C-alpha cells in the first residue's frame, strides 16, 4: 500500500485461454509474513476447492513467508521461482549481461543434457556464479526440469506484475476504497473479455488461433523423414 495507510496487497493471478491475466484473489494484509500468506492461500484453496494433494503449479517471487506456506498447505504442488527475481539477486554479486544470458540459456533448456551443458559453460566462466546458481534446485526455474504437469512453461511472474500495474493508482487510498478500486477494475476486465469472446469466431481464442496459424505456416518448410 502507498501513502499513510500501511499494509501489503496480496494477489493470486492465473492465465486465461487467450493468454491474458485472470485475477483469482486479492487481499490486504499487515505484511508479507508466514501467517498472512498462509491465511491468504487457505482462502484461495477454499474458493478453488484445492485439496492438500492438488497438483497445481505456483510461480512466485519467493516473497518472505510464501515458500513455507505453499509447502505446508499444498505439499504436492509445484513451485516455480520467477527468473527475473533470481537474476535480480544474482546480479548483486555477478554483474554483467553475460551472466544474464547464461542464466536464461540454462533456464530455457528443454532437456537435462542441454541444461548440464549450459551450467558447465557457466562454471568455466565463473565457478562462484555456478556454485551460487546451483544452490537453487533447477526444478524451480529451468524448463528442463519441469514435470510437465502444468500446461505452461512460463518462467516469469508477469501475471502479477501486470495486475499490480493496473491497480497502482488505488494503493494510496484507504483500505475499503482500495479494495473497491480493484473490484471495479476486475469488473471492467471481465466485460472486456466477454466482448472479446463475442467477437471471436471458431472454437479457439484469438491468441490460440494466431499461434496455430503461425505453427501451420512454419510447418510448410519442414520435411518429414
N, C-alpha and C positions, 0 to 999 in steps of 0.2 A: 504494500500500500504506500501511497505517496502522501505528502502533506502532514498535517498534525495527527492523522488517525493511524495508529500503529496496526501491525498485522501483516500477514502474508496471504496471497491468493494462491490456493492450490487448484490445479486443473488436471483433468483427465481427458485426453483427446484421441480420437481414432481417425481412420481414413475411410471415406465413403467410396462406393463403387466408381465414382467419377474422379478419383484421386484427389478429392478435396478433403478439408478437415471436417471431422464430425465430433463436435464437443459432446462429451458424455456427462461430465460433472464439474462443478466448481464450488469452492467454499473459501471462507475467510477464517484463518486461524491465527493464534497469537504468534507463532513462529514455526519454522520448519524443524520439528523435533520428532523423535520416535513416536511419542504419544499422538501428536497431531496427524502424522502420516498414517499411523495405524487406524485411528478413528476414520479418517477420510477413505482409506482403502476398504475398511469394513463397510462403510456406507455404499461405496461403489460396488462391492461384491454383493451386497444385499439387493441393490437395484438391478444388477445384471444377472442375479442368481448364479454367482460363481462359487463353486464348491472348493474345498481345500485342494482337491486333486485336479482342478481346472488346468488345461494346457494352453492358457493364454500366454501371449508374449508381451512383456512390458519393455519400453525403452525410456530411459531417464537420463538426467544429467548427473546422476549419483549425488543428489542433494542429501544433506545431513538427515539421517533417520529413515530414508526411503529404502535403503538396502536391507536392513534387518526387518523392516515392516513387511516388505514383499516376501522375504524368506519365511517369516512367521505365518503369514496369512495364506500364502499361495506357494507352498514348497515345491510344487510340480511345475510351476510356471517358469518360462524362460525370461531372462532379464538381460537386455542389451544396454550397452553404455553408449551415449551419444559420442560419435567420433570427434566432433568439433571440440567438445569439452575435454576429451582426452588430449587432443592437440594443445588446447589452452594450458593444461597442466604440464605437458611435455615441453613446450617452448619456454617455460620459466627457467629451465636448465639448458635445454638443447635448442638453440635458436637457429633460424635459417629456413629457407624454402625447401632445401634438400631433405631435411628431417620430415617436413610435412608431406612431401612427395613419397618418401619411403613408407611413412605411416599409412597413407592412402593406398599405396600399392599392396601392402600386406593386408589391409582391410578389405580390399575389393577382390582378392584372390578367391577363386571358387573351388579350388582343390587344396588338399593338405600339402601336397608336394609343392605346388606353387607358393603356398604360404611359407613353407620352410625355406625355399629359395629366397624369398623376399626378406625374411628375417636374417638369413645368413648374409645377405647383402648389407643389411643394416649393421650387423655385427662386425663385418670387415671395415665398415666406415667409422663406427664408433661403438666399442664394446660396452661402454657405460650406458649409452642410449638403448642398446639391445637389452641389457640387463634390466633397465627401468621398465621397458615395454613388456618384457617377459613376465613381469610380476602381475600383469593384468591378464587373466585367463582369456585365450582367444575366442572361446565360445560366447563371450560378451561383446565382441567388437569386430570379428572377422567373418565374412560370408563363408569362408572355407570350413568353418566350424559350426555354423548354424545347423540346427537339426532338420530344418525344412518343414517343421510343423506349421509355422506362420506362412501365410501366402503373401509375404512381403519380405524384401531383402534390404529394407531401409537401414541406413547407418547413422542418420541424423535425427535429432528430436525436433525437426522443423515444425511439426504439427502444433506443438505447444507454443513455439516461438511466434507462429502466425496468429494464434489466438491472443497471446499476450500483447502483440502489436495492435490488435483490434480493440482491446479493452483498456489500453493505456490511459485514455482520457477519462476513464471512470475511476481510476485508482486514487485520485486525490479527493474523492467525495466521502461523506460519512458512509458507514458500512451498509446501511439499508439502501441508500442511494446508489452506491457502487454495485450492489447485487442487482438492483433494478436496471442499471445501465447495461450490465452483462446480459440480463434476461431479455431486454429489448433488442440487443444486437443478435442474440440467438434466434429470436422470433423473425427478424428480418432475413437472417440467413436461411432459415427453414423455408420461408416464402420464395426466396431466390432459387433454392434448389428445386422446389416444386415447379416453378416456372420453367426451369431448365428441362425437367422431366417431361413437361407438357409439350415442349418444342421438339423433343427428340423423336426420331423415327427408328424403328427396328428394335431389336432385343437388347442391344448393347448401349452403354452410356457413351456420350460423345468422346470421352478420353479413351475408352476401350476401343471404340470404332477407329479412332485415329491411330492408335497403337497397332491394331490389326492390319490396317491398310499399309502402314509402314513395313510391317513384317512381310506382308504379301509382296510388296514392291521389292524388298531386299531379296526375297526368296527366288525371284526370277533369275538372279545371277548365280544361283547355286546349281551344281551338277551332282546328282545322286550316283554314287558308285557302290 
